[in-house]
Every structure is written in C-alpha cells, then in structure tokens.
Amino acid sequence: MQDEAGPRHYSVLLRESLEFLAIRPNGVYVDMTAGLGGHTRAIAERLAEGVVIACDQDAESLELARVNSGALADRIRFFHGAFSKVPEALAANEIASVDGVLADLGVSRYQLNTAERGFSVMEDGPLDMRMDRTQQLTAADLVNELPEKALADLIYQLGEERRSRRISRAIVRARPLRTTGQLARLIEEAVPRTGRLHPATQTFMALRLKVNSELEELDALLRIAPERLKAGGRFVILTFMSIEDRKVKRSFQQLARAGKAKILTKHVVKPSEHEVSKNAASRSAKLRALERI
C-alpha cells in the first residue's frame, strides 16, 4: 500500500497478524514496531473505544507513522523506545495490562531505501545502521575497530555467515571503511556469490543486529510482553531471520510447558504466493502467535 507520507510500504502478513490478534473494539494493543504505521493503522481501524500504543526506536519512522495515522490519531498513542521500554510505554499511558502485542522484526523499506541510514547493501551511504540515531555506536565503529577474530566471530554468530574469517580478514586489510558501498564491494570481491543474495547480506545483517542490540532487545520483549497480557491476550511476532525465529519458538514453548500460554501456531505462518509476488521482501517472514492463559 502507499503510505500518505510518501514511501511505498507493505505491511507483511497484515491479514494474518490481525486475525491472530483477534482485536476487540474496546481493547488495548501495543504495536512494538510501528515503522511507517501500517499495522498500527490497521489495528486502529478496528477499534471503537480502544487504543493502540505505537512504539518504535526509530524516531524518524515513528514521526512518519504519526503523519500516516490521519483521522485515526485519537486511537493511537506514540512512544519512542526499544522493546525493553515496554513498561515505560505502558506507564506513560497509565496502562497495566493489554489485550495484544504485535512485533514485526523486519527492517522497513523506508530504512533500506534511505541511503544515509546505512542499512542496505544496494544503497551507498555512511556505515551507520542505527535504528535510534541518538545512540553512539555505529556499524563503522565495529568494522574499523574490532579485532579481526572478534569481527569474524560476530559475522559468524549473528550473520550465520560461514565465510566470516575470509570476510573479516579482507575488512581488516582494507581499513578504514566509511561507506556501505565500500564494504559491500569489498565483500563481493572477497567471497563469491552463491545464490540470489548479495554476498554482503549476512555480514550487513550481523552488523545491524549488533549495533542495535536486537537480539538482547528481543529477549527483553519475549520476557516482558507475555507478563503484560491479560488472560486471553494475544502475542503475535513476525521474524525474518532464523536466529530470531529460534528464540521466539523456544520462548513460546517454555511458556506453553509452564502452563502460562497456549501456542496458536502449531507451524509457522508464512506469506502466501500472492503476497510474495507483491512484496518479494516478505518471502522470509515467519509468524508465530500465542494466547495468555
């Protein structure tokens, strides 16, 4: 769909997300990754007296979501913060528990297509990759300052890149690197292309995860969100990387075994062929959902 603020944005697994949230017109919901506001707006459209708290650690995206909310703004409360700030988001709105939590862990097309943000292997910009640009650490810091072994370990563990040692060696020899274009070309020269993905894709993913402490923030969300759900409340989460999906799967299984929740997705839900044809970036999405008992 076309967002009012300009950038073309597709809300991945939108219909499925809404179905699993089972939205109540008077309910309270939290969209932990508001992005440009696609999921948030769809939730708000289904509310009467209810409210949705739209959170995002990317202040620029959050402002676009605010603009895109239009006439639905009275049903939405905006909050700038990462997953670990869920308690603060609820406290700021004097809310103790909620009917549903949604989190879409994908990087938005707006972020990828904005070269100065430094997320994409296809756009040449500064090696930044910060979701929250008020923080200090950038991808350039990691690329140019980490010892070769530590950099290789990071790329292997977070990017699941088997050629990490060769990539790390090439990076260290070419330092300093300042732009995404420099890094992408260097990696492409260091390792051959195998398949449709750019050879630098997994390295960029690893750097992004580290810069934004994404796995640590995901752990915080998986710990906090179920505790804040009302009985019958739903937790829906969309992942795009196996390292994230494994964390979600294990967490949901632990909650089910403890008798605290019921898993609603026996198997992960994936985008339909039609959705993938409209938005190729949705291909790797996986949705899992649970209900608090």
N, C-alpha and C positions, 0 to 999 in steps of 0.2 A: 504494500500500500504506500501511498505518497503522503508523507507527513507534511503538515502545514508549514513547518519551519524550513522545508526545502529538501534535505537529503532523503533519498529513497531508502525506506527501511521496511524490512519484513519481520514480523513477529513470528518466530519459529514455533511450530506446534501450537498455534494460538487456540484453535478449536479444542484440541485435546487438553490443553492446560486449563481452560475454562471448565470443561466437563469434569475433570478430576478435582478442581477446587470446589465444585458444587456450590456456587455462590448463592448466598441468602441475601435478599434485598436489604435487610437491616443489619447485615454482618459487618465485621471489621476485618480488613485484609491488609497484608503487607506485601508489596512488590519490592523485593530486596535489590533488584537490578532494573531500575526504571528505564535506563537507556534513553531512547527518544520518546518513550511513553506509550508504546503500542499495547503491551499487555496491561499497563496501568489504566489506560483509557478504556479498554475492553471490559475490565472489571468494573470501572466506574459506571459504565453504561448500564450495567445490570443491577446497580444499587438504587435504593429508594431513599431510606434514611441512613443507610450505612456509609462507611468511609473506607478509603484505601490510602495507606501510607506509602508514598513512593520514595524509596531510598536509592541513592547511588553515590559511590565515592568519586565519580567524575562530575565535578560541578558544572562543566560546560554542557554535558549531556542532560543533566538534571534541569538546567535552565531551558533547554530546547523542549524537554518533556513538559515543563510548565507552560511554555508558549503553545504547545500542541494540545494541551488539555482543554482549551477553549471554554465552552459553556459548562463543562463538567468540573471546573475548578473547585466548585463548592463541595464536591465529594472527595477531593484529593488533598492530602497533606504532604508536603515535600520535606525531605530530610537529607542533608548531605552527610554521608558517613558510610563506612565499610560494614561488612557483616557483623563484626564484633561489637558494633554500636547499636545493635537491635534494642537492647534495654533502654538506651538513651532515646532512641526514636519513639519508643512506646511511652516512656516517661514524659517526653516533651508534649505528647498529646493526651496525657493522663489516661492511658490505657494499660490495663494489667494483662489481659489475655485477648487472643484473636481467633477468628474463625478460619483463617487460612494464611499460609505463607507461600509465596512463589519466588523462585530464584532461577534466572536464566544466565548461565555462566559463560555464555559466548561473548566475544568482542563484537561490538556493533559495527555495521558497515560505515557509519559516520566516523568512528575512530580509525578504522582501517584506511579509509579514503582521505583522511586529513593527514597529509604528509608530515606536517610539523609535529604530530603526536608520536611518530616513530614506531608504529606497530606493524606496518606491512612490509613484506619483502618486495612488494611491487611498487611502492612509492618511496622516492628518495627524500629523506628528511633527517633531522638530528636523531641520534641514538638516545631516545628518551624513554618511551614505553610506560610512563607513569599514568595510572588512572587518575590519581589525585596529584595534581601538579603543585600542590603546596609542600609535598614531601621532598626530601633531599636526594635520595638515591635514584640514579638513572641507569639505563642499560649501558651507557658509555662508561660509567664507573666500574661496572662489572667487567666489561670487555677489556678495558685498558688497565685495570689494577689487580685483578685476581691472578694468583699464581697459576701456571699452566695446568697443574694437576687439579687444583680446585675448580678451575673453569671447565676442564674436561668432565669432572665428576658432576658438576651442575648440569651440563648439557646432557649427560647420560641419564642421570637420575630424574630430572624434571622433564626433559625433552624426549626421553626414551630413544635417544639417538645413538646407535651402535658405533658410529664413526666419530665419536666425540673426541677421541685423542688426536686424530688427524686434524680435525677442525680446530681444536684448541691450539695445537702446535702452529698451525697456519696463522691464527689470530695473533698469537704472541709475537711471531716473527714480523707481522705487518703493523704492529702498534706504532703510533696511535691511530685508532679508527674513530671517526667522528660522525659518519652518516650511515643510515640503513642501507643505502645503495652500495657503499664501500664494503660493508660487512656481507651483504648478500652476494656480491660479485666474488669476493674472496672465497666464500664457502663453496660457491658454484665451481670455482677453479680447483678447490682442494679435494672435493668429493664428486663423483659422477652422479648424474641424475638417474634415479631409479623409480620409474612410475610417473604419475601425473603431478606429484607435489614438487615444488621448488626445493632443491637440496638444503636451503637455509631454513625451511619452515619449522622444523623441530627445534633448531637452535634458537630461533626467534621466540618460539613458544616457551622454552626453558627460561630465557632471559625475562620475558614478561611475567611469568609466574613468580620468579624470584624478586623482581623489582617491586611487585605489588603484594608480596606475601600472600598470594592467592590460596595456596593450599592450607596455610595456617588460618586464614580467614574462613575458608570452607569448613575446617574443623570446628571453628567457633560457631558458625551457623548451624552445623549439624548437632552441636551440643545445646545451643540456646533455643533455637526455633521450636523443637518439639515441646520444650518445657513451657512455652508461652501459648501453646494451642489449647483452646477449650476442648472439652470432651466432644468428639465428633468433628473436630477441626482437621483441616487437610494441609499437608505439606507437599508441595509439588516442586521438583527441581529438574532442570534441564542441564545436561553436561554435554561437552563436545570433545573431551579427551578421556582416554581410558583411565589415566591416573586419577581423574576426578570421579569418574563413574564407579571405580572400585571403592573409593572412600564412601560414597553415598550408599552403595549396595551393602557394604559391611555395617554401616551405621544403622540403616533401616532394619537389617536382620537382627542386630543386637537389641533394638527397641522392641521388635516383634517377639523375640525369645524372652525378653523381660516382661512381657505382657502389657507393655505400655502403648503399643500401637499395632495396627493391622496394615499390612502391606497391600496396597490396592493394585499394584502392577506385578503380577507373577513373572512376567517377562517385560523387558524394557519396551517402551513405546517409541517407535521411530517414525520419521516423516513419511508420508505417502509419496508414491512416484510423482503424483501431480505437484505436490509441494516442492519436491526436489527440482522438478523441471522449471518451476517458477523462481526458485531460490536455491541455487546449487550449494550455497554455504550451509544449508540446513542438513546436508547429507549425513554428517557425522553426529547429529543430535540424538540424544537418548533421554527419555523422560521416565522418571520414577516418582511414585506418589505413595503416601501413607495417610492413615487416619488415626488420630489420637483416640485411645480408648478411655 
